[in-house]
Amino acid sequence: MSPAAARQRIVDTAYQLFARRGIRDVGVNELISSAGVAKATFYRHFASKDELVLAFLEQRDRVWTVDLIVADARRRGSTPTEQLLAIFDAFGDWFRRDDFEACSFINILLEMGATHPLGRASIDYLAKIRGHVKQLAEEAGLRDAEDFSRSWHILMKGSIISATEGDLDASKRAQRMARMLIEDFRPQP
């Protein structure tokens, strides 16, 4: 196995384990065993578990945020406003999946705290999500896209938490509130 393939196997294994169970519940020995690599191979690629968590967060951003949510919302909506609202349609599908595991960025932030390097990394990835929303808000011509994106992100995070509690219609409820938020941020005549 090439070094790049071994590294990717470790990250893919971590992705599955960390997304389902969190990072504190998964030990390095389990990661090594589940990935089917030698301990030396693991440490050749990652000096610590925290380094692997950072690689996991990067992959999560690419796979979940960009490839799943943003791409799906852009595909579903023909205008920036429709695309913003389609985020909650994509969430609704995600909430009903058997592998729904909530938001890894929120989970790690709560697990590690805002001052821990992994908590700070999670905050940075959450800011990237807000950046995608801000871009859509700007494209939609909404006022104060920064404030809008922060308010919108509260709806996103709240719906994820509600879905984790078992409310499979959380995305629909959030989408109703989102429509009001869009109207509130439309340019004033």
NUFI-345472 format. One record per residue (C-alpha): residue in one letter; chain; z, x, y. Coordinates in nm, 4 decimals, padded with zeros to 6 digits. Each point is the difference from the previous one (the first is absolute). Example, Ala and Ser with C-alpha at 12.3 -4.5 7.8 and 13.67 -1.06 7.14 Angstrom:
[mimi A A [00.7800 01.2300 -00.4500]]
[mimi S A [-00.0660 00.1370 00.3440]]
This chain:
[mimi M A [00.0000 00.0000 00.0000]]
[mimi S A [-00.0947 00.1366 00.3418]]
[mimi P A [00.2747 00.0596 00.2561]]
[mimi A A [-00.1394 -00.2809 00.2190]]
[mimi A A [-00.0023 -00.2401 -00.2967]]
[mimi A A [00.3574 00.0937 -00.0917]]
[mimi R A [00.1156 -00.0556 00.3586]]
[mimi Q A [-00.1745 -00.3376 00.0136]]
[mimi R A [00.1504 -00.1013 -00.3350]]
[mimi I A [00.3474 00.0752 00.1369]]
[mimi V A [-00.0669 -00.1972 00.3203]]
[mimi D A [-00.1477 -00.2936 -00.1947]]
[mimi T A [00.3029 -00.0060 -00.2292]]
[mimi A A [00.2351 00.0154 00.2975]]
[mimi Y A [-00.1959 -00.2792 00.1657]]
[mimi Q A [00.0605 -00.2332 -00.2931]]
[mimi L A [00.3667 00.0923 -00.0426]]
[mimi F A [00.1022 00.0199 00.3669]]
[mimi A A [-00.1804 -00.3220 00.0966]]
[mimi R A [00.1746 -00.1960 -00.2751]]
[mimi R A [00.3449 00.1562 -00.0018]]
[mimi G A [00.0545 00.1911 00.3234]]
[mimi I A [00.0488 00.3707 00.0340]]
[mimi R A [00.3673 00.0465 -00.0768]]
[mimi D A [-00.0325 -00.1704 -00.3380]]
[mimi V A [-00.2730 00.2383 -00.1196]]
[mimi G A [00.0981 00.3543 -00.0910]]
[mimi V A [-00.2148 00.3116 -00.0114]]
[mimi N A [00.0339 00.0313 -00.3778]]
[mimi E A [-00.1289 -00.3559 -00.0461]]
[mimi L A [-00.2915 00.0730 00.2350]]
[mimi I A [-00.0897 00.3149 -00.1936]]
[mimi S A [00.0232 -00.1769 -00.3347]]
[mimi S A [-00.1926 -00.3069 00.1136]]
[mimi A A [-00.2736 00.2114 00.1589]]
[mimi G A [-00.0303 00.2100 -00.3170]]
[mimi V A [00.0184 00.3301 00.1861]]
[mimi A A [00.2162 00.3063 -00.0368]]
[mimi K A [00.2940 00.0536 00.2325]]
[mimi A A [-00.1721 00.3127 00.1365]]
[mimi T A [-00.3117 -00.2053 00.0773]]
[mimi F A [00.2069 -00.2551 00.1892]]
[mimi Y A [00.1733 00.2643 00.2110]]
[mimi R A [-00.3254 00.1868 00.0595]]
[mimi H A [-00.1234 -00.3077 00.1850]]
[mimi F A [00.3246 -00.1366 00.1434]]
[mimi A A [00.2913 00.2209 00.0995]]
[mimi S A [00.2269 -00.3045 00.0019]]
[mimi K A [00.0092 -00.3691 -00.0787]]
[mimi D A [-00.0092 -00.0673 00.3745]]
[mimi E A [-00.3398 00.1747 00.0210]]
[mimi L A [-00.1253 -00.2280 -00.2754]]
[mimi V A [00.1341 -00.3056 00.1849]]
[mimi L A [-00.1981 00.1085 00.3076]]
[mimi A A [-00.3153 00.0214 -00.2159]]
[mimi F A [00.0826 -00.3449 -00.1400]]
[mimi L A [00.0352 -00.1433 00.3522]]
[mimi E A [-00.3354 00.1492 00.0979]]
[mimi Q A [-00.1663 -00.1547 -00.3054]]
[mimi R A [00.1775 -00.3316 00.0619]]
[mimi D A [-00.1360 -00.0068 00.3543]]
[mimi R A [-00.3524 00.0628 -00.1257]]
[mimi V A [00.0109 -00.2374 -00.2993]]
[mimi W A [00.2135 -00.2826 00.1372]]
[mimi T A [-00.0350 00.0020 00.3784]]
[mimi V A [-00.3588 00.1148 00.0481]]
[mimi D A [-00.1799 -00.0930 -00.3235]]
[mimi L A [00.1833 -00.3228 -00.0805]]
[mimi I A [00.1368 -00.1680 00.3115]]
[mimi V A [-00.2148 00.1285 00.2895]]
[mimi A A [-00.3291 00.0044 -00.1917]]
[mimi D A [00.0668 -00.3441 -00.1489]]
[mimi A A [00.0927 -00.1494 00.3381]]
[mimi R A [-00.3139 00.1435 00.1616]]
[mimi R A [-00.2114 -00.1365 -00.2851]]
[mimi R A [00.1547 -00.3477 00.0178]]
[mimi G A [-00.0287 -00.0502 00.3745]]
[mimi S A [-00.3133 00.0037 00.2120]]
[mimi T A [00.1852 00.0523 00.3310]]
[mimi P A [00.2974 00.2217 00.0866]]
[mimi T A [00.2197 -00.3100 00.0381]]
[mimi E A [-00.1043 -00.1275 -00.3435]]
[mimi Q A [00.0613 00.3471 -00.1405]]
[mimi L A [00.3513 00.0051 00.1414]]
[mimi L A [00.0738 -00.3352 -00.1615]]
[mimi A A [-00.1653 00.1121 -00.3236]]
[mimi I A [00.2728 00.2632 -00.0396]]
[mimi F A [00.2237 -00.2876 -00.1089]]
[mimi D A [-00.2668 -00.1313 -00.2385]]
[mimi A A [-00.0091 00.3455 -00.1605]]
[mimi F A [00.3809 -00.0054 -00.0106]]
[mimi G A [-00.0066 -00.3409 -00.1699]]
[mimi D A [-00.2164 00.1411 -00.2795]]
[mimi W A [00.2200 00.3093 -00.0238]]
[mimi F A [00.3232 -00.2028 -00.0126]]
[mimi R A [-00.1286 -00.1856 -00.3071]]
[mimi R A [-00.1019 00.3090 -00.1941]]
[mimi D A [00.2073 00.0937 -00.3040]]
[mimi D A [00.0377 00.3522 00.1391]]
[mimi F A [00.1254 -00.1097 00.3463]]
[mimi E A [00.2673 00.2530 00.0888]]
[mimi A A [00.0576 -00.0580 00.3729]]
[mimi C A [-00.0666 00.2730 00.2546]]
[mimi S A [00.0697 00.3552 -00.1100]]
[mimi F A [00.0286 00.1156 00.3614]]
[mimi I A [00.2752 -00.2530 00.0692]]
[mimi N A [00.1659 00.0678 -00.3344]]
[mimi I A [00.0163 00.3759 00.0543]]
[mimi L A [00.1170 -00.0436 00.3586]]
[mimi L A [00.2837 -00.2207 -00.1236]]
[mimi E A [00.0754 00.2305 -00.2943]]
[mimi M A [00.0106 00.3213 00.1991]]
[mimi G A [00.0844 -00.1076 00.3558]]
[mimi A A [-00.1830 00.0621 00.3255]]
[mimi T A [00.1318 00.3542 00.0495]]
[mimi H A [-00.1039 00.1355 -00.3407]]
[mimi P A [-00.3415 00.1744 -00.0022]]
[mimi L A [-00.1331 -00.2594 -00.2473]]
[mimi G A [00.1352 -00.2818 00.2158]]
[mimi R A [-00.1709 00.1532 00.3041]]
[mimi A A [-00.3241 00.0342 -00.1999]]
[mimi S A [00.0261 -00.3679 -00.0923]]
[mimi I A [00.0476 -00.0888 00.3658]]
[mimi D A [-00.3159 00.1979 00.0797]]
[mimi Y A [-00.1984 -00.1909 -00.2637]]
[mimi L A [00.1329 -00.3317 00.1302]]
[mimi A A [-00.1205 00.1097 00.3450]]
[mimi K A [-00.3451 00.0618 -00.1493]]
[mimi I A [-00.0043 -00.3582 -00.1263]]
[mimi R A [00.0873 -00.1183 00.3510]]
[mimi G A [-00.2855 00.2192 00.1231]]
[mimi H A [-00.2468 -00.1937 -00.2157]]
[mimi V A [00.1362 -00.3254 00.1426]]
[mimi K A [-00.0143 00.1376 00.3546]]
[mimi Q A [-00.3648 00.0941 -00.0488]]
[mimi L A [-00.0845 -00.3531 -00.1145]]
[mimi A A [00.1956 -00.1437 00.2931]]
[mimi E A [-00.1985 00.2165 00.2418]]
[mimi E A [-00.3248 -00.1055 -00.1678]]
[mimi A A [00.1107 -00.3641 00.0369]]
[mimi G A [00.0630 00.0534 00.3721]]
[mimi L A [00.3704 -00.0845 -00.0212]]
[mimi R A [00.2382 00.1043 00.2764]]
[mimi D A [00.2495 00.2849 -00.0532]]
[mimi A A [-00.1271 00.1007 -00.3435]]
[mimi E A [00.3017 00.2271 -00.0529]]
[mimi D A [00.2540 -00.2788 00.0495]]
[mimi F A [-00.2180 -00.2370 -00.2010]]
[mimi S A [-00.0220 00.2451 -00.2921]]
[mimi R A [00.3772 00.0415 -00.0080]]
[mimi S A [00.0524 -00.3767 -00.0061]]
[mimi W A [-00.2727 -00.0428 -00.2625]]
[mimi H A [00.1553 00.2715 -00.2143]]
[mimi I A [00.3292 -00.1898 00.0008]]
[mimi L A [-00.1878 -00.2957 -00.1514]]
[mimi M A [-00.1588 00.2281 -00.2600]]
[mimi K A [00.3271 00.1648 -00.1026]]
[mimi G A [00.1878 -00.3292 00.0045]]
[mimi S A [-00.2540 -00.1656 -00.2274]]
[mimi I A [00.0234 00.2911 -00.2449]]
[mimi I A [00.3788 -00.0312 -00.0138]]
[mimi S A [-00.0250 -00.3787 -00.0418]]
[mimi A A [-00.2513 00.0429 -00.2829]]
[mimi T A [00.2370 00.2488 -00.1632]]
[mimi E A [00.2651 -00.2728 00.0141]]
[mimi G A [-00.2429 -00.2246 -00.1904]]
[mimi D A [-00.1710 -00.1913 00.2822]]
[mimi L A [-00.3615 00.0182 -00.1162]]
[mimi D A [-00.1113 -00.2013 00.3038]]
[mimi A A [00.1488 00.2505 00.2451]]
[mimi S A [-00.3450 00.1178 00.1042]]
[mimi K A [-00.1039 -00.3541 00.0929]]
[mimi R A [00.3147 -00.0486 00.2075]]
[mimi A A [-00.0532 00.3350 00.1723]]
[mimi Q A [-00.3647 -00.0845 00.0649]]
[mimi R A [00.1009 -00.3229 00.1788]]
[mimi M A [00.2321 00.2004 00.2264]]
[mimi A A [-00.2723 00.2624 00.0409]]
[mimi R A [-00.2385 -00.2591 00.1441]]
[mimi M A [00.2586 -00.0808 00.2687]]
[mimi L A [00.0490 00.3705 00.0700]]
[mimi I A [-00.3730 00.0483 00.0508]]
[mimi E A [-00.0067 -00.2885 00.2492]]
[mimi D A [00.2978 00.1486 00.1819]]
[mimi F A [-00.1852 00.3316 00.0437]]
[mimi R A [-00.3382 -00.1381 00.1057]]
[mimi P A [-00.1023 00.1074 00.3519]]
[mimi Q A [00.1364 -00.2297 00.2696]]
[mimi P A [-00.2629 -00.1868 00.2066]]
